[in-house]
Amino acid sequence: MSDNTKPEIDAPTGPAPSELVVRDITVGDGAEAKAGDTVTVHYVGVEYTSGEEFDSSWNRGESIQFPLRGLIQGWQDGIPGMKVGGRRELVIPPHLAYGPAGGHFLGGKTLIFIIDLLAVG
């Protein structure tokens, strides 16, 4: 299990990646998430260029449950294979996040998420 504390995300250096980057911080030993699963997670998200946090389940004080198919493509591609108890970093380019600038306030932005997988159901 992760250490149950909100992760800190260091400001990245260099250009934003053009493809999804998946990096395990802690490898879990529980059930493995598969495409289409419903997952219970804690997460924090920041903008790549500014390092500004835009969302965090930690700030709300509770984890959140989602069906993967309802999430941005970067989560749909980046969470399967992760095991419960793990902590994973996803760096998600705009085409796998909220698309080009203009539609969504995060449109056109590369995003970094650190995700703790708490349960798969």
N, C-alpha and C positions, 0 to 999 in steps of 0.2 A: 504494500500500500504506500502511496506517496506520503510525504511528511505532513499532510494536512495543513499546509501553510500556503498562502498565496504566493505564486512564483513571481520573481522579479525578472523583467525582460531587459537585457542590456541593449542599448542603442546599437543597431547594426552598422557596419562600415561597408563601404563599397556599393556598387550598383545593386539594385533589387534584382533578384533572379527572374528569369522569364518563364520558368516552369516551377511546378510544385516541389518544395523541399520538405522532406520528412526526416526528422531526427529524434530518435528515442533518447530521452534524458534518463528515464528509469524504465526498465522493462518489467512489465507486470508478470504475475504467475497465475492469473485467474483465467476466466473464460475469454476466448478470442472474439473480437467484434468482426462481423461479416457484413458485406454490403446488404443494405435493407434492414439491418437490425435497428431496434430502438436502444439508445444508449443513455446512460445517466453519467453526467460529467460535471466537473468544475472546470472553468476556463477563464483565461484572461486574454484579451485581444488588444494589440497596439498597431498603429500605423507604422509601416516600415520607415518612411522618410523622416517623420517627426519624432517617432518613439512615443507619441501621445496615446495613452490608453483610451479606447472608445467603448469598451464593454468588459464587464467582469462579473461572473456569477459569485465570486468571492465577496464583492461589494454588497451584494444582496443577501449574503449570509446563508445561502442555500444552493445546493446543486440543482441542476436542471435536467430534464429528460426530453429527448427529441427522437423522432424517427429519422434516421440518416437520410432517407430519400427526400426529406423536406428541407435539407440544409444546402448551403452553398456547395458547389462541386468540389472545392478544395477539401472540405470535410468528408464528403462522400468518398473521395479518392484517398484521403490521408488517414482516416480512422480504421478502416478494415485492416485486420492483421495485428492491431493493437490488443494487448491483453489487459484485463481488469487488474488494477493496481499500478498500472503504468502511467508515466507522464511523458507526453510527446509534444514536440514543437513542430508546427506547420508554418511554413512561409508560403503564402498563397498570392500568386500574381492576379491582377485584375480580372483576366478572362476566366479564372476559376473562382472568383469571389463575387463582386457586385457589378462586374462589367465596366464599360467605359464611363468616363466622367459624364455627369449630367443627370442620370436617373436617380441614383441613390446617393446619400451623403458620403458613402465610402466608395462610390464609383470611381474608377480610374486609379485606385490606390492598391498597392501591395500591402498585405496584412500579415501580421505574425500572431499566431495563437499558441498558447501553451495550454494543453488539455490534459486533465487527469481523468482517466476512465475509471468510474466507480462501479458500474454495473452494466451488463448487457442483458436485454430482455426481449 
